[in-house]
Amino acid sequence: MALVERYGEPADIRAEGRTTPAARIDLGGTIGVFIRVDNVLVYGMAPSGGNADQAAGVLTEAGLAHLAPLVNSTEARATPVSGAAEPAEAAFLAMAASRFPEKALPFEFGTLVVLPMPVSSEESAGGLLGALTVRDADRTYRNPIAIYAFYRDETAARAALAEAKRLAGAAAQVALPPDFETPYPATMTERVNGTTRVVVQVGATVITVDAAKSNRDARHDMAIVLARIAIGHLEEVTGQGDNGTTHHCSQVELRCVRA
C-alpha cells in the first residue's frame, strides 16, 4: 500500500463495518480511492467534481463487498497467493497509481483511466499475475490505449509474446520499421478488425497497444508512437528495463501526424 500512497494521500474507507486505511489519488480529471486486501488491489474511480471522493469511495466499497465472498470461498481462484511475486506486485501497484503521459498522445481523448483486468485461471497458470488497461473513459478514443500484463518472470513474459505472435498468424505479421529502436523483443500485426497491434516484452511485463486509423501506414505510425509512450511510461515509473537496466524515455519523439 505504501507504493500507492506515494502517489496520493492517506484516506479512510468503511469496510466490513469498520474504518480501514486507504489512499486517495488525483489522476487529473479523475479521483481514485485505493485499498489493498492482502494481495488484491481494489479501487473505485470517479470524474473530478463536487462528490468525486464520495462516488469513488462508494465504488471501492462495492468492490470490497464483491471481493469478500470470493476471498472466503474454498473454490480455487486465479489470484496468486500473497507474497508469491513481490516484484510483479510492486510494478502493478506503481503503474496502477501512476498517471499515463497524456501530453504525448497523438490524438484527441477524453478522461484517461487505468483499470485492472480480470485474470483467468488459465492465464494465471501461464504466469500472468495481473494486468492493467489504460482507457479513455469518455470513449473519444475507443480502443485500449495500452495494456500492461505483469508476469511472474521474464520466461513467462517471453512465452506470452511468442503466443501472441502465434495466435496472430504468419500472414498478419508486419515488419517493424527500422527507426523503432528498442532493446526489447517486439512484434507488429495487422488485426482483422482493422487495427494494428504492437506487443513488446519489457522484462517480466508485456505491453500491448492497438492503433485504429483508416490509412494503413498512418495506423502503423500511430502504433509505434503508442508503443514508445507505453515503454517509456513503464520504464520511468518502475525502473524496469532490459537486463535490469533502468531506461528513461520521458521525452517521446512523435513520428506521426496528429489525428
VENHU-V387432 format. One line per field, one symbol per residue. ss: DSSP state (@ for helix, = for strand, . for the rest). psi: psi as a letter, one per 20 degrees, with the letter a starting at -180 (. if undefined). Layout:
BEGIN
ss: ???
psi: ???
END
This chain:
BEGIN
ss: .@@@@@..=======..=========...========..========....@@@@@@@@@@@@@@@@@@@@@.............@@@@@@@@@@@.....@@@.......======...@@@@@..=========.........======..@@@@@@@@@@@@@@@.@@@==...........=====....========..========...@@@@@@@@@@@@@@@@@@@@@@@...@@@...............
psi: hhhghhibqqrqqppljrpppapppojnippqoqqpodkpppqqqqqqahkgggghgghghhhghhhghghiqiqqqhpqqpjhmgghgggggghhirpqnhhipkrqrcppqoqqqqorhghhhjjphqqqporohikgohqphqpopprhrhghhghhghhhgghhqhhippppqhjnoqjqpqqpqpqijkqppppponcjppppqppoqhpgghggghggghggghghggghgijpapkjpppolhopppjrpp.
END
